[in-house]
Amino acid sequence: MIRSLFFLMSLFCLVQADGQAYDFPEDWVGDYAGTMLMHYPTVSKMDTAEVHFELKEVIPDSVWTYIMSYQSKKYGEIVKDYFIVKPEKHKPYLYHLDEKDGIVIEQILMDNTFYSSFSVLGSYISSRMRRVEGGIEFEITSAKEEPTYKSDNIPIEDDLELEDGDLIEVYSYLPFTVQRVFLQEVD
């Protein structure tokens, strides 16, 4: 059962690919802009922010700028001035998002997409930045660190090297906000 779920999740990710490979950093370096939509399940009107993203090489093959600027009527201007760092040559998929203040977030690069998940101040944050035709899709989902729901214990049958009859618990972490933007390449 669990293996089937992981297989279906993997298949879903493959189906979403647009078929074109984008090499990092060559096909990513540049300037991008778009309007971010911020969705909340309890609020009927979403917030928006104008976003500018700059990715430039700082040190060949190892460090790049990650400057994301947000301009919002509600929140004013927010600038995330970070680095993307390639920490290990023997792990081509591993990168760090260095916030330059002691905070470093691990990222995985696969299928034209940087993925990261982390917790901070009582929330789980999941981020996805995907290079696609004409730009970059960027999405952040936030959920409370405390589970919002627990499924009944499910008996395991011939799965995950567990003993038949063992129980598995499944917890849900319901997102409370989703932020999404298509960042179009700017000349």
N, CA, C and O atoms as a DFTB+ gen file, in Angstrom:
748 C
 N C O
     1  1       0.818      -1.188       0.000
     2  2       0.000       0.000       0.000
     3  2       0.868       1.261       0.000
     4  3       0.688       2.135      -0.847
     5  1       1.806       1.358       0.944
     6  2       2.666       2.534       1.029
     7  2       3.545       2.636      -0.218
     8  3       3.704       3.722      -0.776
     9  1       4.118       1.509      -0.659
    10  2       4.935       1.538      -1.876
    11  2       4.124       2.025      -3.056
    12  3       4.632       2.778      -3.886
    13  1       2.877       1.613      -3.146
    14  2       2.004       2.048      -4.235
    15  2       1.793       3.548      -4.188
    16  3       1.794       4.210      -5.225
    17  1       1.611       4.087      -2.992
    18  2       1.423       5.522      -2.834
    19  2       2.649       6.282      -3.303
    20  3       2.524       7.263      -4.036
    21  1       3.851       5.841      -2.886
    22  2       5.078       6.510      -3.305
    23  2       5.277       6.391      -4.814
    24  3       5.753       7.336      -5.443
    25  1       4.923       5.254      -5.405
    26  2       5.037       5.077      -6.846
    27  2       4.121       6.061      -7.572
    28  3       4.539       6.696      -8.540
    29  1       2.875       6.190      -7.111
    30  2       1.941       7.123      -7.743
    31  2       2.406       8.567      -7.607
    32  3       2.253       9.358      -8.537
    33  1       2.974       8.918      -6.452
    34  2       3.490      10.278      -6.274
    35  2       4.642      10.531      -7.242
    36  3       4.724      11.614      -7.822
    37  1       5.528       9.564      -7.428
    38  2       6.650       9.701      -8.359
    39  2       6.150       9.832      -9.786
    40  3       6.656      10.652     -10.552
    41  1       5.159       9.029     -10.148
    42  2       4.593       9.080     -11.491
    43  2       3.955      10.438     -11.752
    44  3       4.085      10.981     -12.849
    45  1       3.263      10.996     -10.751
    46  2       2.644      12.303     -10.871
    47  2       3.687      13.368     -11.181
    48  3       3.459      14.229     -12.030
    49  1       4.828      13.320     -10.502
    50  2       5.908      14.287     -10.743
    51  2       6.446      14.160     -12.159
    52  3       6.742      15.172     -12.794
    53  1       6.578      12.957     -12.660
    54  2       7.074      12.754     -14.020
    55  2       6.104      13.286     -15.062
    56  3       6.528      13.860     -16.065
    57  1       4.809      13.103     -14.839
    58  2       3.809      13.556     -15.797
    59  2       3.793      15.072     -15.885
    60  3       3.486      15.624     -16.942
    61  1       4.119      15.754     -14.791
    62  2       4.083      17.212     -14.788
    63  2       5.238      17.846     -15.554
    64  3       5.160      19.023     -15.907
    65  1       6.289      17.110     -15.816
    66  2       7.452      17.667     -16.512
    67  2       7.056      18.138     -17.899
    68  3       6.258      17.482     -18.568
    69  1       7.606      19.278     -18.349
    70  2       7.272      19.768     -19.682
    71  2       8.157      19.153     -20.749
    72  3       8.073      19.532     -21.917
    73  1       9.004      18.208     -20.364
    74  2       9.809      17.479     -21.336
    75  2      11.123      18.138     -21.696
    76  3      11.974      17.503     -22.319
    77  1      11.312      19.382     -21.327
    78  2      12.544      20.077     -21.684
    79  2      13.458      20.158     -20.466
    80  3      13.025      20.525     -19.374
    81  1      14.714      19.816     -20.665
    82  2      15.694      19.908     -19.582
    83  2      16.312      21.304     -19.581
    84  3      16.636      21.849     -20.636
    85  1      16.470      21.867     -18.405
    86  2      17.116      23.164     -18.231
    87  2      18.304      22.949     -17.314
    88  3      18.136      22.543     -16.164
    89  1      19.495      23.216     -17.806
    90  2      20.701      23.024     -17.015
    91  2      20.880      24.184     -16.046
    92  3      20.729      25.351     -16.408
    93  1      21.204      23.835     -14.808
    94  2      21.548      24.857     -13.833
    95  2      23.062      24.957     -13.781
    96  3      23.730      23.929     -13.673
    97  1      23.620      26.134     -13.851
    98  2      22.995      27.449     -13.825
    99  2      22.739      28.057     -15.208
   100  3      22.035      29.060     -15.323
   101  1      23.304      27.458     -16.247
   102  2      23.291      28.067     -17.586
   103  2      21.912      28.550     -18.025
   104  3      21.778      29.674     -18.510
   105  1      20.898      27.727     -17.862
   106  2      19.559      28.072     -18.344
   107  2      18.714      28.802     -17.308
   108  3      17.549      29.104     -17.565
   109  1      19.275      29.084     -16.162
   110  2      18.548      29.756     -15.089
   111  2      18.987      31.202     -14.878
   112  3      18.163      32.046     -14.526
   113  1      20.253      31.499     -15.084
   114  2      20.801      32.824     -14.802
   115  2      20.011      33.883     -15.568
   116  3      19.747      33.735     -16.762
   117  1      19.633      34.965     -14.859
   118  2      18.906      36.047     -15.501
   119  2      18.047      36.813     -14.517
   120  3      18.138      36.635     -13.302
   121  1      17.199      37.679     -15.084
   122  2      16.254      38.484     -14.319
   123  2      14.844      38.049     -14.678
   124  3      14.545      37.748     -15.833
   125  1      13.974      38.021     -13.656
   126  2      12.602      37.549     -13.826
   127  2      11.669      38.456     -13.036
   128  3      12.084      39.073     -12.055
   129  1      10.409      38.538     -13.459
   130  2       9.422      39.339     -12.736
   131  2       8.030      38.748     -12.919
   132  3       7.741      38.095     -13.922
   133  1       7.166      38.993     -11.917
   134  2       5.789      38.520     -11.986
   135  2       5.000      39.001     -10.794
   136  3       5.529      39.681      -9.915
   137  1       3.718      38.639     -10.769
   138  2       2.828      39.001      -9.676
   139  2       2.518      37.760      -8.848
   140  3       1.947      36.792      -9.350
   141  1       2.898      37.801      -7.583
   142  2       2.642      36.677      -6.684
   143  2       1.219      36.770      -6.151
   144  3       0.749      37.843      -5.774
   145  1       0.540      35.618      -6.126
   146  2      -0.786      35.501      -5.524
   147  2      -0.617      34.769      -4.201
   148  3       0.033      33.725      -4.141
   149  1      -1.205      35.319      -3.138
   150  2      -1.119      34.721      -1.812
   151  2      -2.520      34.288      -1.401
   152  3      -3.396      35.119      -1.163
   153  1      -2.717      32.973      -1.320
   154  2      -4.018      32.385      -1.034
   155  2      -4.101      31.973       0.430
   156  3      -3.139      31.455       0.996
   157  1      -5.274      32.209       1.041
   158  2      -5.546      31.810       2.414
   159  2      -6.915      31.134       2.430
   160  3      -7.857      31.670       1.846
   161  1      -7.059      29.977       3.076
   162  2      -8.340      29.268       3.021
   163  2      -9.473      29.989       3.742
   164  3     -10.638      29.756       3.417
   165  1      -9.176      30.846       4.698
   166  2     -10.224      31.514       5.479
   167  2     -10.516      32.930       5.008
   168  3     -11.367      33.610       5.581
   169  1      -9.819      33.381       3.971
   170  2     -10.002      34.749       3.470
   171  2     -10.440      34.657       2.012
   172  3      -9.796      33.978       1.213
   173  1     -11.525      35.330       1.663
   174  2     -12.038      35.225       0.296
   175  2     -11.189      36.002      -0.710
   176  3     -11.090      35.606      -1.871
   177  1     -10.578      37.102      -0.274
   178  2      -9.763      37.905      -1.188
   179  2      -8.285      37.583      -0.970
   180  3      -7.799      37.607       0.161
   181  1      -7.573      37.281      -2.059
   182  2      -6.147      36.978      -1.926
   183  2      -5.317      38.258      -1.979
   184  3      -5.740      39.265      -2.545
   185  1      -4.146      38.200      -1.388
   186  2      -3.188      39.293      -1.465
   187  2      -2.308      39.093      -2.693
   188  3      -2.192      37.985      -3.217
   189  1      -1.691      40.183      -3.142
   190  2      -0.752      40.104      -4.262
   191  2       0.501      40.905      -3.914
   192  3       0.487      41.786      -3.054
   193  1       1.574      40.568      -4.608
   194  2       2.821      41.319      -4.479
   195  2       3.557      41.236      -5.808
   196  3       3.577      40.187      -6.451
   197  1       4.157      42.338      -6.210
   198  2       5.011      42.320      -7.401
   199  2       6.360      41.744      -6.989
   200  3       6.922      42.131      -5.965
   201  1       6.872      40.825      -7.787
   202  2       8.099      40.118      -7.433
   203  2       9.124      40.280      -8.548
   204  3       8.804      40.158      -9.731
   205  1      10.363      40.555      -8.150
   206  2      11.501      40.563      -9.068
   207  2      12.514      39.574      -8.531
   208  3      12.825      39.581      -7.340
   209  1      13.030      38.721      -9.406
   210  2      14.002      37.708      -9.003
   211  2      15.237      37.823      -9.883
   212  3      15.140      37.887     -11.109
   213  1      16.402      37.850      -9.236
   214  2      17.681      37.948      -9.945
   215  2      18.562      36.766      -9.555
   216  3      18.784      36.506      -8.372
   217  1      19.053      36.065     -10.551
   218  2      19.976      34.958     -10.317
   219  2      21.192      35.189     -11.197
   220  3      21.104      35.142     -12.424
   221  1      22.325      35.438     -10.559
   222  2      23.580      35.714     -11.267
   223  2      24.696      34.865     -10.669
   224  3      24.641      34.496      -9.496
   225  1      25.698      34.558     -11.470
   226  2      26.839      33.799     -10.979
   227  2      27.769      34.733     -10.200
   228  3      28.084      35.833     -10.653
   229  1      28.201      34.275      -9.019
   230  2      29.136      35.024      -8.190
   231  2      30.513      34.367      -8.255
   232  3      31.513      35.030      -8.529
   233  1      30.557      33.064      -8.000
   234  2      31.780      32.265      -8.106
   235  2      31.472      31.117      -9.058
   236  3      30.562      30.333      -8.792
   237  1      32.214      30.998     -10.172
   238  2      31.893      29.971     -11.169
   239  2      31.690      28.580     -10.560
   240  3      32.501      28.091      -9.773
   241  1      30.587      27.976     -10.953
   242  2      30.232      26.604     -10.567
   243  2      30.037      26.378      -9.075
   244  3      30.010      25.228      -8.636
   245  1      29.900      27.445      -8.273
   246  2      29.715      27.176      -6.842
   247  2      28.815      28.163      -6.087
   248  3      28.214      27.764      -5.090
   249  1      28.691      29.425      -6.507
   250  2      27.866      30.394      -5.776
   251  2      27.135      31.296      -6.773
   252  3      27.721      31.779      -7.742
   253  1      25.810      31.515      -6.505
   254  2      24.976      32.358      -7.340
   255  2      24.127      33.256      -6.444
   256  3      23.786      32.872      -5.325
   257  1      23.788      34.442      -6.927
   258  2      22.877      35.314      -6.188
   259  2      21.483      34.706      -6.232
   260  3      21.123      33.998      -7.173
   261  1      20.727      34.990      -5.221
   262  2      19.308      34.663      -5.141
   263  2      18.683      35.882      -4.483
   264  3      18.547      35.949      -3.261
   265  1      18.303      36.846      -5.319
   266  2      17.729      38.077      -4.782
   267  2      16.276      38.141      -5.233
   268  3      15.981      38.347      -6.410
   269  1      15.365      37.960      -4.261
   270  2      13.937      38.013      -4.551
   271  2      13.375      39.219      -3.812
   272  3      13.421      39.293      -2.584
   273  1      12.838      40.169      -4.591
   274  2      12.271      41.399      -4.032
   275  2      10.760      41.372      -4.184
   276  3      10.238      41.095      -5.264
   277  1      10.059      41.663      -3.090
   278  2       8.598      41.694      -3.070
   279  2       8.159      43.130      -2.828
   280  3       8.693      43.803      -1.947
   281  1       7.191      43.601      -3.600
   282  2       6.615      44.924      -3.390
   283  2       5.108      44.747      -3.237
   284  3       4.417      44.332      -4.167
   285  1       4.611      45.074      -2.033
   286  2       3.208      44.857      -1.723
   287  2       2.625      46.100      -1.074
   288  3       3.291      46.751      -0.269
   289  1       1.383      46.436      -1.419
   290  2       0.707      47.559      -0.761
   291  2       0.517      47.266       0.716
   292  3       0.624      48.165       1.551
   293  1       0.233      46.004       1.042
   294  2      -0.053      45.614       2.419
   295  2       1.208      45.494       3.275
   296  3       1.210      45.907       4.434
   297  1       2.304      44.918       2.700
   298  2       3.499      44.609       3.481
   299  2       4.701      45.500       3.149
   300  3       5.730      45.410       3.820
   301  1       4.594      46.348       2.138
   302  2       5.720      47.179       1.735
   303  2       6.736      46.385       0.930
   304  3       6.384      45.408       0.269
   305  1       8.002      46.803       0.984
   306  2       9.054      46.121       0.232
   307  2       9.808      45.149       1.137
   308  3      10.216      45.495       2.246
   309  1       9.981      43.931       0.640
   310  2      10.748      42.899       1.334
   311  2      11.770      42.365       0.348
   312  3      11.412      42.001      -0.772
   313  1      13.041      42.311       0.744
   314  2      14.099      41.811      -0.130
   315  2      14.757      40.604       0.533
   316  3      15.244      40.694       1.660
   317  1      14.767      39.486      -0.168
   318  2      15.459      38.273       0.279
   319  2      16.753      38.192      -0.521
   320  3      16.749      37.749      -1.670
   321  1      17.857      38.619       0.082
   322  2      19.162      38.677      -0.576
   323  2      20.009      37.501      -0.090
   324  3      20.708      37.605       0.919
   325  1      19.941      36.389      -0.812
   326  2      20.576      35.143      -0.416
   327  2      21.597      34.702      -1.459
   328  3      21.801      35.362      -2.477
   329  1      22.226      33.572      -1.176
   330  2      23.084      32.884      -2.140
   331  2      22.577      31.462      -2.334
   332  3      22.084      30.841      -1.392
   333  1      22.695      30.947      -3.547
   334  2      22.586      29.517      -3.802
   335  2      24.021      29.015      -3.860
   336  3      24.836      29.535      -4.623
   337  1      24.333      28.001      -3.052
   338  2      25.697      27.508      -2.923
   339  2      25.740      26.027      -3.271
   340  3      24.882      25.253      -2.847
   341  1      26.744      25.644      -4.044
   342  2      26.992      24.235      -4.371
   343  2      28.015      23.729      -3.369
   344  3      29.208      23.979      -3.542
   345  1      27.578      23.009      -2.305
   346  2      28.513      22.648      -1.237
   347  2      29.410      21.458      -1.550
   348  3      30.540      21.401      -1.065
   349  1      28.933      20.501      -2.353
   350  2      29.705      19.282      -2.588
   351  2      29.646      18.891      -4.053
   352  3      28.565      18.759      -4.626
   353  1      30.809      18.707      -4.656
   354  2      30.869      18.335      -6.071
   355  2      30.358      16.920      -6.319
   356  3      29.816      16.642      -7.389
   357  1      30.526      16.006      -5.332
   358  2      30.138      14.618      -5.550
   359  2      28.640      14.364      -5.346
   360  3      28.178      13.237      -5.523
   361  1      27.879      15.398      -4.975
   362  2      26.420      15.311      -4.879
   363  2      25.829      16.379      -5.794
   364  3      25.481      17.463      -5.325
   365  1      25.708      16.095      -7.090
   366  2      25.300      17.116      -8.048
   367  2      23.886      17.661      -7.836
   368  3      23.550      18.710      -8.386
   369  1      23.076      16.994      -7.076
   370  2      21.693      17.408      -6.847
   371  2      21.530      18.287      -5.601
   372  3      20.475      18.894      -5.422
   373  1      22.551      18.370      -4.735
   374  2      22.444      19.075      -3.457
   375  2      22.934      20.516      -3.570
   376  3      24.022      20.777      -4.085
   377  1      22.117      21.446      -3.082
   378  2      22.465      22.869      -3.027
   379  2      22.035      23.413      -1.674
   380  3      21.202      22.817      -0.990
   381  1      22.608      24.546      -1.295
   382  2      22.205      25.250      -0.076
   383  2      21.670      26.619      -0.454
   384  3      22.219      27.296      -1.323
   385  1      20.604      27.017       0.200
   386  2      20.132      28.390       0.123
   387  2      20.657      29.073       1.378
   388  3      20.160      28.838       2.479
   389  1      21.669      29.923       1.201
   390  2      22.359      30.572       2.314
   391  2      21.757      31.959       2.508
   392  3      21.881      32.832       1.649
   393  1      21.100      32.148       3.661
   394  2      20.453      33.429       3.933
   395  2      21.424      34.484       4.467
   396  3      21.010      35.592       4.809
   397  1      22.712      34.143       4.539
   398  2      23.794      35.058       4.938
   399  2      23.706      35.529       6.387
   400  3      24.346      36.513       6.758
   401  1      22.921      34.837       7.204
   402  2      22.797      35.217       8.609
   403  2      22.932      34.004       9.525
   404  3      22.507      34.038      10.680
   405  1      23.526      32.933       9.000
   406  2      23.657      31.698       9.754
   407  2      22.601      30.663       9.403
   408  3      22.747      29.492       9.753
   409  1      21.539      31.076       8.718
   410  2      20.494      30.141       8.302
   411  2      20.840      29.599       6.920
   412  3      21.034      30.360       5.972
   413  1      20.913      28.272       6.819
   414  2      21.178      27.592       5.554
   415  2      20.105      26.523       5.379
   416  3      19.871      25.717       6.279
   417  1      19.460      26.520       4.226
   418  2      18.401      25.562       3.933
   419  2      18.866      24.661       2.801
   420  3      19.245      25.138       1.731
   421  1      18.835      23.352       3.044
   422  2      19.207      22.408       1.991
   423  2      18.123      22.371       0.920
   424  3      16.929      22.458       1.206
   425  1      18.582      22.238      -0.326
   426  2      17.682      22.122      -1.468
   427  2      18.142      20.962      -2.337
   428  3      19.332      20.658      -2.419
   429  1      17.188      20.331      -2.975
   430  2      17.471      19.282      -3.944
   431  2      17.073      19.819      -5.308
   432  3      16.003      20.408      -5.459
   433  1      17.931      19.617      -6.304
   434  2      17.613      19.988      -7.678
   435  2      17.337      18.710      -8.454
   436  3      18.234      17.893      -8.659
   437  1      16.085      18.539      -8.887
   438  2      15.723      17.409      -9.729
   439  2      14.568      17.808     -10.631
   440  3      13.665      18.545     -10.236
   441  1      14.627      17.299     -11.853
   442  2      13.577      17.572     -12.842
   443  2      13.339      19.070     -13.003
   444  3      12.199      19.530     -12.932
   445  1      14.412      19.832     -13.220
   446  2      14.345      21.283     -13.443
   447  2      13.790      22.051     -12.249
   448  3      13.345      23.188     -12.408
   449  1      13.807      21.459     -11.066
   450  2      13.129      22.052      -9.914
   451  2      13.993      21.984      -8.661
   452  3      14.570      20.943      -8.344
   453  1      14.074      23.119      -7.947
   454  2      14.654      23.148      -6.611
   455  2      13.522      22.888      -5.618
   456  3      12.493      23.563      -5.644
   457  1      13.726      21.893      -4.737
   458  2      12.759      21.579      -3.691
   459  2      13.421      21.775      -2.334
   460  3      14.588      21.429      -2.148
   461  1      12.668      22.332      -1.387
   462  2      13.145      22.401      -0.007
   463  2      11.956      22.312       0.927
   464  3      10.849      22.735       0.593
   465  1      12.200      21.756       2.097
   466  2      11.203      21.680       3.173
   467  2      11.929      21.939       4.476
   468  3      13.012      21.403       4.711
   469  1      11.334      22.759       5.317
   470  2      11.968      23.081       6.595
   471  2      10.901      23.567       7.566
   472  3       9.776      23.873       7.170
   473  1      11.266      23.634       8.828
   474  2      10.341      24.172       9.825
   475  2      10.983      25.386      10.486
   476  3      12.195      25.440      10.694
   477  1      10.134      26.353      10.809
   478  2      10.584      27.564      11.482
   479  2       9.389      28.194      12.201
   480  3       8.293      28.270      11.646
   481  1       9.608      28.640      13.428
   482  2       8.599      29.359      14.209
   483  2       7.240      28.656      14.218
   484  3       6.202      29.304      14.084
   485  1       7.249      27.333      14.375
   486  2       6.004      26.577      14.493
   487  2       5.311      26.238      13.185
   488  3       4.165      25.790      13.195
   489  1       5.984      26.444      12.056
   490  2       5.387      26.141      10.752
   491  2       6.312      25.274       9.915
   492  3       7.535      25.391       9.991
   493  1       5.709      24.402       9.117
   494  2       6.431      23.675       8.072
   495  2       6.315      24.491       6.795
   496  3       5.227      24.941       6.434
   497  1       7.425      24.677       6.122
   498  2       7.450      25.423       4.869
   499  2       7.947      24.477       3.778
   500  3       8.942      23.774       3.958
   501  1       7.259      24.468       2.672
   502  2       7.671      23.673       1.518
   503  2       7.780      24.628       0.332
   504  3       6.857      25.393       0.049
   505  1       8.914      24.573      -0.353
   506  2       9.178      25.498      -1.451
   507  2       9.529      24.722      -2.714
   508  3      10.209      23.696      -2.676
   509  1       9.040      25.249      -3.837
   510  2       9.321      24.634      -5.134
   511  2       9.605      25.758      -6.126
   512  3       8.785      26.659      -6.306
   513  1      10.777      25.699      -6.773
   514  2      11.147      26.680      -7.790
   515  2      11.540      25.899      -9.047
   516  3      12.576      25.235      -9.077
   517  1      10.694      25.986     -10.089
   518  2      10.840      25.151     -11.279
   519  2      11.095      25.998     -12.523
   520  3      10.352      26.936     -12.812
   521  1      12.149      25.657     -13.250
   522  2      12.463      26.336     -14.525
   523  2      11.611      25.702     -15.613
   524  3      11.647      24.489     -15.820
   525  1      10.845      26.535     -16.303
   526  2       9.970      26.092     -17.392
   527  2      10.137      27.033     -18.581
   528  3      10.844      28.037     -18.494
   529  1       9.493      26.705     -19.670
   530  2       9.506      27.546     -20.871
   531  2       9.096      28.971     -20.508
   532  3       7.997      29.184     -19.995
   533  1       9.961      29.946     -20.766
   534  2       9.635      31.356     -20.569
   535  2       9.862      31.905     -19.175
   536  3       9.686      33.104     -18.957
   537  1      10.253      31.057     -18.216
   538  2      10.465      31.600     -16.885
   539  2      10.605      30.557     -15.802
   540  3      11.081      29.444     -16.026
   541  1      10.166      30.961     -14.598
   542  2      10.288      30.126     -13.404
   543  2       8.959      30.129     -12.666
   544  3       8.375      31.184     -12.417
   545  1       8.483      28.929     -12.317
   546  2       7.328      28.797     -11.436
   547  2       7.863      28.708     -10.009
   548  3       8.757      27.912      -9.725
   549  1       7.314      29.526      -9.116
   550  2       7.774      29.545      -7.731
   551  2       6.561      29.411      -6.825
   552  3       5.569      30.118      -6.999
   553  1       6.640      28.490      -5.844
   554  2       5.511      28.274      -4.940
   555  2       6.021      27.941      -3.543
   556  3       6.966      27.170      -3.374
   557  1       5.376      28.537      -2.553
   558  2       5.669      28.260      -1.149
   559  2       4.360      27.888      -0.467
   560  3       3.358      28.589      -0.603
   561  1       4.378      26.779       0.266
   562  2       3.220      26.335       1.034
   563  2       3.619      26.309       2.505
   564  3       4.687      25.808       2.856
   565  1       2.755      26.850       3.363
   566  2       3.023      26.877       4.797
   567  2       1.931      26.124       5.536
   568  3       0.746      26.282       5.244
   569  1       2.344      25.293       6.509
   570  2       1.411      24.535       7.338
   571  2       1.879      24.598       8.786
   572  3       3.070      24.753       9.055
   573  1       0.943      24.477       9.710
   574  2       1.311      24.441      11.128
   575  2       2.135      23.196      11.417
   576  3       1.908      22.141      10.823
   577  1       3.095      23.321      12.333
   578  2       3.973      22.215      12.700
   579  2       3.215      21.118      13.462
   580  3       3.630      19.960      13.464
   581  1       2.121      21.484      14.096
   582  2       1.281      20.508      14.788
   583  2       0.314      19.883      13.792
   584  3      -0.287      20.595      12.987
   585  1       0.152      18.551      13.834
   586  2      -0.773      17.917      12.893
   587  2      -2.206      18.398      13.112
   588  3      -2.624      18.665      14.239
   589  1      -2.944      18.502      12.012
   590  2      -4.340      18.926      12.091
   591  2      -5.280      17.732      12.085
   592  3      -6.462      17.864      12.400
   593  1      -4.747      16.550      11.723
   594  2      -5.593      15.365      11.634
   595  2      -4.715      14.125      11.731
   596  3      -3.581      14.113      11.251
   597  1      -5.258      13.076      12.361
   598  2      -4.559      11.797      12.432
   599  2      -5.484      10.722      11.905
   600  3      -6.603      10.560      12.392
   601  1      -5.014       9.981      10.900
   602  2      -5.800       8.873      10.369
   603  2      -5.763       7.718      11.359
   604  3      -4.847       7.593      12.172
   605  1      -6.779       6.888      11.264
   606  2      -6.791       5.687      12.097
   607  2      -5.559       4.853      11.782
   608  3      -5.019       4.913      10.678
   609  1      -5.128       4.084      12.754
   610  2      -4.011       3.175      12.528
   611  2      -4.374       2.190      11.425
   612  3      -5.462       1.613      11.430
   613  1      -3.469       2.004      10.494
   614  2      -3.702       1.144       9.343
   615  2      -2.805      -0.074       9.474
   616  3      -1.598       0.070       9.664
   617  1      -3.371      -1.272       9.375
   618  2      -2.512      -2.461       9.446
   619  2      -1.640      -2.590       8.201
   620  3      -2.086      -2.305       7.090
   621  1      -0.407      -3.017       8.393
   622  2       0.546      -3.202       7.309
   623  2       0.484      -4.645       6.826
   624  3       0.490      -5.582       7.624
   625  1       0.426      -4.807       5.521
   626  2       0.424      -6.143       4.940
   627  2       1.486      -6.205       3.858
   628  3       1.347      -5.570       2.813
   629  1       2.549      -6.969       4.100
   630  2       3.612      -7.179       3.119
   631  2       4.139      -5.875       2.539
   632  3       4.243      -5.740       1.320
   633  1       4.468      -4.930       3.381
   634  2       4.932      -3.644       2.878
   635  2       6.008      -3.065       3.796
   636  3       5.954      -3.259       5.011
   637  1       6.966      -2.371       3.236
   638  2       7.972      -1.609       3.957
   639  2       8.779      -2.423       4.970
   640  3       9.278      -1.870       5.950
   641  1       8.905      -3.685       4.750
   642  2       9.706      -4.547       5.620
   643  2       9.228      -4.538       7.061
   644  3      10.012      -4.778       7.980
   645  1       7.942      -4.260       7.265
   646  2       7.373      -4.314       8.606
   647  2       6.693      -5.667       8.785
   648  3       6.401      -6.363       7.813
   649  1       6.452      -6.018      10.011
   650  2       5.768      -7.274      10.321
   651  2       4.292      -7.143       9.969
   652  3       3.687      -6.097      10.205
   653  1       3.706      -8.208       9.400
   654  2       2.268      -8.206       9.146
   655  2       1.532      -7.903      10.440
   656  3       1.863      -8.442      11.496
   657  1       0.552      -7.054      10.350
   658  2      -0.227      -6.699      11.526
   659  2       0.273      -5.450      12.236
   660  3      -0.446      -4.894      13.067
   661  1       1.502      -4.987      11.930
   662  2       1.975      -3.730      12.519
   663  2       1.064      -2.598      12.053
   664  3       0.414      -2.690      11.011
   665  1       1.031      -1.544      12.835
   666  2       0.167      -0.413      12.502
   667  2       1.010       0.780      12.077
   668  3       2.127       0.971      12.557
   669  1       0.464       1.572      11.177
   670  2       1.132       2.798      10.746
   671  2       0.182       3.963      10.996
   672  3      -1.015       3.867      10.726
   673  1       0.723       5.062      11.513
   674  2      -0.069       6.250      11.767
   675  2       0.236       7.284      10.697
   676  3       1.392       7.463      10.313
   677  1      -0.795       7.964      10.216
   678  2      -0.636       8.993       9.194
   679  2      -1.193      10.301       9.741
   680  3      -2.347      10.370      10.164
   681  1      -0.351      11.345       9.726
   682  2      -0.741      12.662      10.219
   683  2      -0.849      13.635       9.054
   684  3      -0.062      13.578       8.109
   685  1      -1.833      14.528       9.130
   686  2      -2.009      15.581       8.121
   687  2      -1.573      16.916       8.704
   688  3      -1.782      17.195       9.884
   689  1      -0.961      17.740       7.852
   690  2      -0.547      19.090       8.211
   691  2      -1.186      20.028       7.197
   692  3      -0.648      20.239       6.110
   693  1      -2.310      20.578       7.548
   694  2      -3.130      21.356       6.626
   695  2      -2.485      22.718       6.337
   696  3      -2.234      23.488       7.264
   697  1      -2.214      23.024       5.060
   698  2      -1.634      24.340       4.729
   699  2      -2.568      25.477       5.120
   700  3      -3.788      25.364       5.003
   701  1      -1.972      26.585       5.592
   702  2      -2.762      27.767       5.905
   703  2      -2.491      28.910       4.934
   704  3      -3.184      29.927       4.966
   705  1      -1.493      28.752       4.073
   706  2      -1.264      29.724       3.009
   707  2      -0.464      29.087       1.879
   708  3       0.376      28.215       2.099
   709  1      -0.748      29.544       0.672
   710  2       0.011      29.163      -0.515
   711  2       0.359      30.450      -1.248
   712  3      -0.512      31.279      -1.513
   713  1       1.633      30.611      -1.571
   714  2       2.098      31.770      -2.335
   715  2       2.635      31.245      -3.657
   716  3       3.464      30.335      -3.676
   717  1       2.165      31.817      -4.766
   718  2       2.527      31.285      -6.073
   719  2       2.757      32.440      -7.061
   720  3       2.011      33.419      -7.082
   721  1       3.824      32.295      -7.886
   722  2       4.100      33.296      -8.908
   723  2       4.762      32.636     -10.119
   724  3       5.579      31.726      -9.978
   725  1       4.398      33.106     -11.294
   726  2       5.151      32.757     -12.503
   727  2       6.077      33.927     -12.785
   728  3       5.621      35.033     -13.078
   729  1       7.371      33.685     -12.696
   730  2       8.375      34.724     -12.918
   731  2       8.830      34.651     -14.378
   732  3       9.545      33.733     -14.777
   733  1       8.406      35.622     -15.147
   734  2       8.724      35.667     -16.575
   735  2      10.102      36.280     -16.781
   736  3      10.484      37.227     -16.095
   737  1      10.840      35.726     -17.737
   738  2      12.157      36.272     -18.048
   739  2      12.026      37.725     -18.494
   740  3      11.147      38.060     -19.288
   741  1      12.910      38.593     -17.975
   742  2      12.933      40.004     -18.299
   743  2      14.204      40.288     -19.071
   744  3      15.288      39.857     -18.679
   745  1      14.070      41.008     -20.161
   746  2      15.281      41.352     -20.971
   747  2      16.048      42.482     -20.369
   748  3      17.074      42.891     -20.912
